[in-house]
Amino acid sequence: MNPVTAPWVRTRLRAAPGAAVALAVLVALTACLAAAFPRALDRYTDAGLRQSVERAPVDESGILVTAGPDLDAGVAHTEESVRPERLAELYRSTLDTVGRPLVIDEKRSSYGVRTTEPLPSPDRWLPRPDGLPAEMLLAAPHGLADHARLRSGRLPEVTGGEASVRTAEVQAAVTEETARILHIEVGSVIHLPGSHGLTVRVTGIVVPHEADSPYWSVVSLLRTPSLRRMPGPMGVSNPSYWVGGLLLAPEAAPALLGATTTVRYWHLAPDPDALHSRDVDALASAVASLESGPGLERLHATISPLTDVATGLDAAFTAYEGLRGDIGPLVLVAASGAGTVAVVVLLLAGGLATDRRRAELALLRARGASVRGMAGRLLAETAVVAVPAGALGLGAALLALPGARLLPALWAAGAVTAVACLALPLRAVAAHHAVRIHAVQIHDGRRDTASPRASRRRTVAELTVVVLALGAVELLRRRGTADGAGGLVAMAPVLVGVVAALVLVRLYPLPLRALARPARRLRGAVGPLALARAGRTSASTVLPLLALLTAFTVAAFGGSVLSGVTDARDRAALISVGADGRVEAETALPAGLTGRLGQAPGVRKVTEVGLDYRARTADGRQSLPLAAVDPGDYAALAGRTRLGAFPAGELSRPDGAEDAEDAVLPALASPTVAERFGDGAFQVRLADGGFATLRIVAVRDRTPAVYGDDFLVVDRAGLPAAATRPNVLLLTGDGDGLDAGAVRQAADGAGTVHLRSEERGRFVDSPLQSGAERVYTTAVAAGAGYAALALLLSLASAAPERAALLARLRTMGLTRAQGRRLLVLESLPQALPAALGGVLTGWAAVRLLSPGIDLTTIAVSSTASPAGRAELSADPWSLAVPAVAVLVLTVGVAALEAWWSGRRGAVAELRAGDAR
């Protein structure tokens, strides 16, 4: 056979332009989604790492290298060790010591010399709140002009030659805030005692460019003065004093040596743009090297043997790795499911093309075409369409998601393109490996029936899939989705769907064939004919069912994950607030506040609570938060929120106890309090000094008024009026949520306002969480779209045969309505088992895998939640919607096909010699 030539490709593309365009669109869309996944993963994981570093305290989000002056070679050498030239040289050496991939942002880094302790100033014109002298911290930082704007005066300089240990007067600048608080002006003179005494003349006032940058925040005294208190006994008002900072010229650093103990420092701020999640292990190694490894040894050799390195980056990296390790495997589960459905659809498209060209390929083989030559021709004509489409999809992903790695996206798009290119040739080779002369005859037998028994290879393959699925489910239930659980565990939901599809393919024709015999007794031919045709199946049914049930499983699992995350956040926010809204104050709230809040938009009910946090046991050793409530209103609130619901009558004050001072009040308690006091009467000391005698009659884990493990709830009618005035108001919304602005306006500053909706938003504080949710949503949507496409391809593959059947039957008297019913009834026996099997498979997958799935981290960004462990449970909507969509789509396509076939007429469908 001749080599592949261009005329063949052009001829095939011109013969079927619609199929070529459809394949190009499918490949472009799939390649775009495949390339977008690793780039989206890179983007949100990198953002999570950067946020983890940025949220660390400023003095911990960088690397602080400190060392004292060199004291081994005389005064001149010591002075030289703190001069700007030597500090700059050591700064460059320190930068070279930092190992990759940790990159230092030199614009945000700083170095210089400062005193270790502030010096008291005897100047009485400086503020003295309690008569104690103000203290000043002196620093000679590098690059002051680059990090501050001069508001008045000029920057400090060194006059009269080089500064030395014996320099008695230096110039300094102060920040605008320091000047305002400490009443410093340009020209002010500050005297500081020390070994030689030092006079500081203020020459300028500066305004920091970025007050929260590391340059100003590592030693915040240089930016903002601090009011400190003298150490003393607890509960005593100890005297306070001001501590501020003075900024000297870098050349004046030797003068600090004569005042007090000084230290050289180099603060290295990491470049946020160079922090990538894929490098987190290497980043941790680089930091560890500087803290206690080869990097520290090099610093000891170049700076000083007493050089110290302090950083909090290692803790930030560890916290990030823990969060990523909990969320990452869940994302892999979603990606594997959507990817499997996409691959099945690509294979289905190749199989459809092979079936459509079955006679053509058989004719080529009968006329002497080799298997290699035929596969080459098919590969060439497919690659001409798929390769540009894959490149287009890759380009779209690169444009939509910039700032991520190219290679993983390139591999993903290349894999999709390769599958699309190879699906048709490989399927054709498998189907036409042997030359079959009878396959090109006009009447080649029926193709809508299954072989009497499955091949051994198919049976072995199916049993292998079953074993893999069982192993994946068992591993997931035992080990969970811990980082490093492996790809087999991530494929567990997909394997469950695959096994269900294989079982359904083998079983669903059996009951249909059994029903076909009694259906023959029915009047009319539509019902028996539809059942008879639906009961015949072939191998081409496997891939559509595989795509459908895998998509069902992915949709059910992904939808249940998203629903579980939402429910966990709602529950955690509800437990934290106690209701839809909460207004709380330390003292009693105004009397009219309850009415104003009740009239605010969205507020349906306001429940008053007198919450005494200072209530204690009778001996005064332990605190017991005591909530005084109206039993009826509070019981209704607890029932609505499902936070420790109880019958209102359990807390009602006993009859006849109105005038008894020693009446025993029934109380609702937490388990820890109930365990401590048992079921006997006990006394509680109230905040006003009075006592209340209580007996625990109900135990609940939670209650709306108090968040914590210790609480007591009693009827406020049994307590003194002074102890029951409400200081907490719990708001119940009308279902549409509370209007935050209206509630705060009604509260009018009388108390602190907490809203459930705002508290819920605080649980989503990491890009890892939001990114994982977006991936899950996209995976569910993509899986649903590919499932619909698989269903359409499956229906399209049999469309010509059904159209010819309708045409023949219409020549025998079948009406259009009967034809429409025939196609609908023929499609329902396949669609109904697929829908019901999908619901059952999705439910079973969630139930089987839920013990190994913990949604707590993705829901609240920590391993501990106020609502406890967030477990995976089946979401009814995620199960029902895909099933209904499949049925609606199947019936709609069948009805549309019947309508279109009726418009074309029988003559257009039937031709002499047509084997359909």
N, C-alpha and C positions, 0 to 999 in steps of 0.2 A: 504493500500500500504506500502511496506517495506521502511525503511529509505534510504536516499541517500547513495549509496555505491560506492567504487572506481571502480569496474569493469564497471559500467555504464559510468563513466567519461572517462576511458581509451578507452572503445569501441567507444564512440562518437568522441573522438579526432583522433582515428585511421581511423574512417570512413570518416572524412572530415579534413585532415591535412592542406589542402590549405586554407580553411576558417578560421581555428584556427590561422594560421600564419598571414593571412591578418588582422584579428581582433587584434592580438598582436601588429602588426606594427602600426595600426591606434591608438590604445590606448596609446602605448609608445610615439608616436609623439605628440598626443594631450595632454597627461600628461606633457610632456616636455615643450610644449609651455605654458600650463596653469601655471606650476610651475615657468617658467622663467619670466612671466609677473610681479608678485609682487617682485621678486628679482631684476629685471631690474629697476622697479620703485623705490625700496629702494636705489639702487646704484646711480642712477643719481640724485634723490632728495637729498640724503646725500651729494653727491659731490657739488650740488648747494648750500647747506647750508654752507659747509666748504669754498667754494669760496667766498660766501657773507661775511663771517667773515674775511677771509684772505685779502680781498680787502679793508676792512676798514682801516683807518689810524692806525699805530701801537699803538699809545697812546689811541685808541678807541677800538681796537680788544681784549683788556683784561680788567681786573678790577684793578683799582688803588686805594688802600686804603692808606690814608695819615692821619697823626696825629702829632701834636707837641710834644716835650718832656714833661714829667710830671714835673710840676713846683710847685706842692702843698706841697711837704714835704721836702724842703731843697735842697741844691746843691748836696749832696751825692745821694739822691734819683733821682734827675734829671740826674746825670751822669749814674746811674745804668739803667735808662730807655732806654738809647741809646747804651748800651753795647751789644755785639753779643749774649750773652746768653739770655738776655731778649727779644731781637728782634726775635731770633729763637723760643722762647716760644710763643710769640704772633703770629708768622707766622704759627705755628702748630694750634693754636687756630682759626686763620682766615680760614685756610683750612677746619677745622671742621665745621665752620659756613656756608660754601658754601653748598647749598642744591643740592641734586641729581635732575635731571640727569646731572647737570653741573659738569664736572670733570676737575680738574686743572692739567696741565702738570708741574710738579715740576722742570723738567730740563730746561724749558723755562721761569720759574718764577724767580723773584728776590726780594730782600729786602735789606734795609740798611738805611743810614742816609745821607742827603745832605743838602747843604745850599739852601735857597729859592731864593737868588739873587747872581749873580757873584760879586766878589770883585775886584776892580781895583788894578793893581800892579804898583808901582812906578819904577820898573826896566826898564831902557831904552834900554836894550839889546833885549827886546821883541819887535816884529814888531809894528810900529805905522804909519799906512798909512797916516793919516792926523794929526799926532801929539798927538792924544788921547791915553791914556794908555790902554794896553790890560787888559782884565778882566778875572777872573778865577772862575769857578764853582767848588766847592769842594764836593766830595762824598766819602762815605765809604761803598761800596757795598759788599755784601756777595758773596763768590764763584768766585772771580776774576780769580783764578788759573784754574777753570773749564771752563771758557769761553774765555780764551785768552792764546796765546803762547808767552813765554818770548823771545824777540829778542835779547836784550842785558841787562846787569845789573842784578838786582834781584828784587823780589817783595818787596813792602814796609813792614816794620815791626814797632813795637813799642819797643823802647829801654829805659832802665832806669826805669822800673816799669810801672805801669798802667798810661794811659793817663788821664788827667783831664781837667777841665775848664781852668786851669792856664798853661797848656802845651804850650810852646812857639815855639817849633820846631817839625815838623812831617815829615815823609817820604811819598813819593807818586810815582806813576807810571803814564805814559802817553801812549796813543796809538801811533802807528807809524805815523799816519796821523797828529796828534797833534804835535808830535816832528818835523815833516818835515815843517809844515806850520809856527809854532811859533819858530823855530830854537832852540828847547830844546834838550839837550843832557843829558846823564847820568852824574850826579854830578852837574847839574844846580841847582841854588838856586833861589827861587821865594819868594819875600816878599809881604805879603798881610796885609794891615791895617785892623783894627777891634777894638773890645772892648779892647782886650789885645794884638793885633798884632800877626801875625803868620808867621813863616818862614817855607817854604816847600822845602825840598831837594828831587830832582828827583833821584830815585835809579834804575829805570828800564824803559824800553820801551817794550810795549806788542803789539801783533798783534791779533785782535779779531778772534775767530774761525768762527763765523757767524756774519758778520757785520750787516746784516739786521734782526737779531733776536731781540726779545723784550728786551733782556738784554741790548743791545747797542742802540736800537732805541727809547725807551720810552723817554730818555733824551739824545738826539743825540749829545749834546755838549760834553759828555764824550767820544764819538768816533771821532767826526769831529768838528774842530773849525768853528765858524760862523763869517762872516764879517757883522757887523751891522752898521746901520747909526743912527746918532742922530736925534731925532724928530725935525721937522722944517716945514716951509711952503712948499706947493706943487710946484713942478717945479724948486726947488732950489737944487743944489748939496750939500747936507748936509755932514758934515765930518763923516768918518767911523772909526771903531775900531774893534779889534779882541776880540772874547770871546771863551775861551777854557775850558777844564775840567781836573781836577787833581783827580786821583784815590788813595785814602788813604786806609790803612789797616782797617779792621772792628774794631779792638781794639782801633784805634785812633779817633773814633767817638766823645768821650767826648771833644776832643780838639776843635771841630767845634763849641761847645756851646759858647766858649769865643770869637769867631771871628765875627759871625753874626747870624741872625735868621736861625734856622735849622728845618728840618721836617723829621720825620720817614716815610718810605714808604714801602709798600708791593705791588708789581705788580704781579697779578695772571693771567697767560696766560692759556686759555682753551685748553684742549687736543683736537686737530682736529679729531682724530680717535673716540672720544666719542661723537661727534656731529651728531645726527641723526634727520632726518626730522620729524619722527613720534613723537619726543620729543620736538618739537619747542615751543609748548605752555608751557610745563613744564620748559623748559629752560628760557623762558621769565619770568615765575613766579619766578624762582630762582634768576634771575638778579634783578627783581623788589624788591624781599625781601631784597637783599643787599643794594639797593639804598634807599629805604624808607619804609622798612617793618620790620618784626621780625629779619631778619639777621642784619640789621643796629642797632637795639636795642641791640643785643648781642655784636656787636663790640663796641658800646658805653660802655657797661658794662665791657668788658675785656680789651680794649685798652685805650680809653679816651672818655669822653662825647663829645669832639669836633672832633671826628673821621669823616672823609669825605670819601665818595665812589664816584668815577667817572668812567664811562664806556660808550662805544658806542655800546655795544653788543645789547642793546634793539633796537636801530635804525637798526642794521644789521638784526636782527630777523624780525622786522616789514617789512623791504624792501623785505626780502626773502618770507615772508608769502604773501605779495601782488603779487609777481611774481608767486608763486606756486598756489595761488588762481585763477589766470587768466589762467594758463596753465593746471592745473590738471583736470578740468572738460572736456577739449577737449580730453585729453588722455583717460578718462573714456568712452567717446563716442566711440572711436576707439576700445577699449578693449571689450566693450559690444557687438559691432557689430561682431567682429571676434569670440567672445565666443558663440554668438547665432548660427552662422553658424556651428561651431564645434559641438555644442550640437545637432543640427538638423542632422548632418551627422552621429553622433553616434546613434541617434534614427532611422535613415534610415537604418543603418547597421543592427540594431536589427530587424526592420520590414522586411528587406530582408531575414534574417535568418528564421523568422517566416513563411513567405510565402513559402520559399523553403521546409520547413518541415511541411507544413500544413496537408498533409495526415497522416504523422507519428503521429503528436500530436492528430489529430482527432481520430486515431485508438487507441491511449493510453486512451483517455477519453471514447471511446466506450467500451473498455475492463475493465473499472472500475477504472482507475487511478483518484485519487482526484486532485482537482485544486491545493491544497497545495503541494501534492507530486510531481506533474508535475512541478510546479514552482520551487520547491527545486532542482529537478534534473537539470533543465535548469540553475538555478543560480550557482550550483556547477560546471557544465562543463564550464560555462562562466567565473566564478571567477578563475578557474585554469589557464586560459589564461590571463585574464585581470589584475589580481592583480600583478603577476610578471612583466607584461609589464608596468603597471603604476609605479611600484617601479623602473624599469629601466629608464623610462622617468624622474622621479623625480631625480634619481642619475645623469643623464646627465645634467639636469638643475643646480643641485648643483655644479657640476664640471665646467660647462661653466660660471657660474656667482657666484663666491665666494664672501664672505664678505657681506652677507645680511641675513635677518631673515629666519629661517627655517620654523616656524609655518605657515605663510601664504602660502608658497610654498607647504607645506604638505597638507594643507586644499584644495588647488586648485587641486593638483594631485589626492587627495582622492576623490574629487567631480567628476572628470573625470572618475576615475575607477568605482565609484558607478554607474554613469549613464550607462557606458558600461556594467556593470554586470546586471543591472536591466532592460535594454531596452528589451532584449529578453524575460525574464520571464513575465514581465508586459504585453508586447504585446501579448504573447501567452495566458495569463490569460484572457485578454480582448476578444481575438478572439475565445477562446474555453471554455468560462465559462459554457456554456450550452452544453450538449451532443447532437450531431447531427449525427444520424445514416446515413442520406443520404450523409454526407460529405465524407464517406469512400467508397462509391460506385464507381464503375469504371467510370461512367459518372455522374459527379457532377454538371453539368450545366456550364454555361459560367461565367468566372471570369473577363472578360475585359469590362464589362458594369457597368454603375453607377446605383445606386438605383434611382427610379423615383423621389424621393424628399428627401431633406436632413432632418435629424432628428432635433427635436426641440432643443435638447441640443447643437448640432453643431451650429445651428443658433444663440442661445444665446451666445455661446462662441465667435463666430465671431463678433457679435455686441459688446460684451465686449471689444474685441481687438480694434475695430474701435473707441469706446469711449475713451479708454486709449490713442490711437494714437492721436486723436484730442486734448485731454487734454495735452499730452506731447508737441505737436507742439505749442499749444497756450502758454504754460508756457515758452517754450524756446524762442519764439518770444518776449514775454513780459519781462522776467527776464534775458534772456541771459544765458551764461554758468558760472555765478557767483558762487563762492565757496558756497556750501550749497544749490544749486538749486535742488538737489535730484536725486535719481536714475532714476525716471521716465523721467526726462528731458534728461538724458544721453542715455536713450533707444529710444529717439524720432526717429532717423534715422532707427533703426531696426524695430520699430513699423510701420513706413511708408512702409517699404519693406514687412512686414508681411501682412498688409492690402492689398497691391497690389497683393500679391500672392493669397490671399483668393478670391479677385475679379476675378483674371485671371482664377483660377481653375473653378469658376462657369460660366464664360462667354465664354472661348475660344472654348469649344466643340460646341456651338450653331452655329456660322457661318460655321464651318466645316461640321456639319450635313446638313446645308442648301445648301452647295455646293455639297454635295454628290449626290443629286438627278439630277441636270443638268450634273454632271460628268458622269452619266451612259450612256449618249448619245455619249460620246467620243469613238473613236475606240480603241480597246484593253482593257484589264482588269486591267492593272497596275494602272492607274490613279484612277479609281473609287474604286478599292480595297484599295489603300493607303489612300484615303480620308475617306472611311468608317471605316477603322481601327483606323485612327487618331482621328476620331470623337467620338470614344468610350473611356471613361475615367473611372477611379475608384478612390477610396480614396487613393490608393497608389501614385497617382500623386501629392498629396498635399505637402508632405515633399520635394521631389526634387525641385518643383517650389518654395517652401518656402526658401530652401537653396540657389537656384539660385538668386531669387530676393533680398533676404537679402544680399547676397554677392555683387550683382550689386550695391545696395544702399551703402554698406560699401565702396566698391571700388570707387564709384563716389564721395562720401562724403570725404573719406580719400584722394583720389587723388586730389580733389579740394582744400582741406586744404593745402596739400603739394605744389600744384601749386600756391595757393594764398600766401603762405609764401614766396616762391621763388620770385614771382612777386613783393611783397611788399618790400623785401630786395633790389631787383634790382632797383626799383623805388626810394627808399630812398637813395641808393648809388648814383644814377644818379642825383638826386636833390642836394645832398651834393657836388658832384664834378662838375656837369654841363655838363659833356661829359664823354667819355671813359677814358680820362686822362686830367690832368690840370697841367701846369707849371706856377708858379706864383712867382713874386718878388715884393718888395716894390718900387723899381725903375725900369726904363726902361730895358728891356731885350736886350742882344746883337743882333745886326742886322742880323747876320747869323744863329741865333738859329732856326728860323722858317724853314729854308731849311734843317738843320741837322735833326730836328725832323721829318720833312716830309719824309725823307729817312730811318727812323728807321723801323725795321721789324714790321709789323702789323699796321702801321699808314697810314691811307688813306687820311686824310684831317687835316690841321691845320688852326684854325680860330684865328685871332689876335684880342685882345681886349685891349684898353687902359682904365684901371679901376682906377678911381680917388675916393678913399675913403675919401679924405679931402675936397671934394666939399661941399659947404654949401649954405644955402639960402642967399638971398641978405643981410639980416640983420645979418648973421653970427650966428644965434642962433641954427640952426638945421643942422645936417649933412645929405647929400643926396648922396649916392654912385652913381656915374655917369659913365656909360660904353660908350666909344666911339668906334663904330664898323663900319665895312663895311656892309651896309644893305643887300646886296645880300648874302654874305657868312654867315652872322649871321642869316638871315632868314632861310637859308637852314639848319643850325645847329639846330635852334629852332624847325623846322619842323621834323627833324630826331629824335630828343630827345623828342618831344611832350611837351616841356617846354615853353609854351607861344608862339606857332607858330603865325606868322603874315606875311602879304604880304610885300615883300621887298620895294615896292614903297611907303608904308606909311611913311618910315623913310628917304627917299631920300631927299636931300637938294633941296629947291625950285629952279626952273629955274630962272636965272638972279640974284641969291643971292651970286654969287662968290665974288663980290667986295663990297657988302654991309656989313658994320661992324655990323649994328644993325638988320641984317636979323633974322627972327624968325625961329628957327629950329624945325621941328616936333620931338616929343619925345614919346617913349613908357614908361609907368609908371606902378607902382604897384597900387592896389586899394587905399591904404592909402595915397599915394602921390597924386593920382588923386583927391581924396576927399578933400585934403588940398588945392590944387591949382585950381581945376575946369578946365574949357576949355579955360581960358584966358591966355594971354602971361605973363610970369614971368621970372625973372632973377636968375641965379645961379652963385655963386662965385666959380671960379676954384681954384685949388691948387696953380697955379702960380700968383694968384691975379687978373687975368682977369675975365671978365663976359661973360656969354652966355645967350641969350634970347631964351626961349623955349616955346612951346605950346604942350600940351598933346593931341595926336591924337589917341592913342590906349592904352588900359588898359589890362594887363595880370596879373594873379596871380603869375606866376613864370617866370624866365628868366635864361638861362644857365650861364651867367657871374656872377650873384650876387645871393648869398643865403641869403634870408632875406625878410622882409616885406616892406622895403623901397628901391627903385631903380629907376633910370632913364636910358634909352638907347637912344642914338642919333647917327646921322651920323657923323663919325669923319671928313668927308670932310668939315664940317661947323665949326670946332674948330681949334684953332691955332695948328701948328705942334708940339710944345713943350708939349701940353696937350693931344696929341693923340698917343704918342709913346707907343707901346704895352708893358705892363708889365704882361699880362695874355695870355697864349696860350692854347686853348681848342683843344684837340686831339680827332679825330674820328677814331675808329678802323675799320679794314676790315672784321669784323665778327668773327674772331678767337681769339679776345682779344689782348691786347697790351702786348708786351714783357717788363716787368718791368725793367730788367737789361739793355736792349737796350735803353729804354727811358731815364733812369737815366744816362747812358753813354753819350747819345747825349746831354742831358741837361748840363752835366759837371759842376754841382754845380752852374749854373747860377741862378737857382730858385728852389723853393720847388716843388717837384713832388707829385701829388696826383693821384692815379689810382682808377677807379671805382671798379675794382675787389678787391683791398685791402680794400677799404672802405666798401664793402659789407661784407667782412670777419669780420670786427669790430662789426657788428650787431649781430653776433653769439658769444656772450661772456659769456654764462651761460650754464652749463651742463643741466639745466632744458630744455633749447631750443633744444639742440642737442639730448637729451634723448627722448623728446616728438616726435621729427621728426623720430627717429629710431623706436619708438613704432608704429607710424602711418604707416611707411613703412612696418614693420613686419605685422601689422594688415591687411593691404591691400593685401600683398602677401599671408598671411595665409588664408584670406577670399577667395581669388581667387583659391588657391589650394583646399580648402574644397569644393568650388562650383564645380570645375572640378571633384572631387571625388564623389560628390553627383550625378552629371550627369552620371558618369560611373556606379555608383551603380544602378541608375534608369534604365539605358540601360541593365545592367547585369541581373536585375531582370526579364526582359522580353525576354532575349536572348534565353532560351530554347524553349519558345513558338514560337518565330520568326523562329528559326532553323527548328522546326517541320513543320511550315507553308510552308517554302521554300521547304522542302523535299516533302511535299504533292503536292505542285504546280509543282514541277519539274517532278513528275510522270505524271502530266497532260500536260506536254509539255512546261513548263516555262523555258526559257533559262537563263543562268547565268547572262547575261547583264540585262535581265528583272528583275531578282531577286534582282540584285544590285540596279536598279532604284526603285524597290518597297520599299526596306528598307530605301533608302535615302528619297524618297517622303513621306514615312510614318513618318519619324522622323522630317522632316522639318516643318510640320504644328504645331508641338509642340515646336520645337526649335525657329522658327521665332517669335511667340508670346512672348516666354520667353525673347528673345533677345530684341525685340522692347519694350516689357513691362519693361524690366530692364533699358533700356535707358531712357524711359519716367519716371520711378520711381526714378532713380538717379537724373535726371534733376529736377523733382518736389521736391524731398527731399532737394536738395541744394537751390532751390528757396524759399521753404517754411521756411527753417531754417536759411537762411542767415541773416535776420534782427537780430537774437539773437546771432550770432557768430562774435566775434571780434578777428581777427588774429594778431592785432598789437603787443601784448606782446610776443607771440611766435615768431614773425618775427624779432623784433628789441629789445627785452628784456626790453621794457619800455612801458608805456601807451601812450606816445607821439612819433610820427614818423614824419620825414621830409615830408613824402608823405601823412600824414593824416591817417585816420582810414583805416586799412587793412580789406576789406570786403571779404566775401566768395562769389565766383562766380563759376559757373559750368565749369569744365575743359573738353573740347571736347575729348581729348585723354582718360581720365578716363571713359568717357561714351562709346566711340566707341570700344576701345580695348577689354573689356570683352565681348561685344556683338558679335564681330567678332570671338573671341576665342570660344565662345559657339557654334556658327554655324559650325566653322571648326572642332571642336572636335566631334560634333554630326554627321556630314557627314562622317568624317573619321572613326569613330567607326562603323557606319552603313555599309560603304563600306568594311571595314576589316571583319566585321561579315559575310557579304555576300560572300566574298572571301573564308573565312575559312569554312563556311558551304558547299560551293561548292566543296571544297577539300575532305570533309568527306564523301559526298555522301548521297543518300537518305536512303540506307539500315541501315547506322549507326544511323540515326535519328528516323526512324520509327520502332516501335516494336508493337507486338500484345498487345492490351489492354492499350496502352499508351493514357492517357487522355489529353495530351497537344493539 
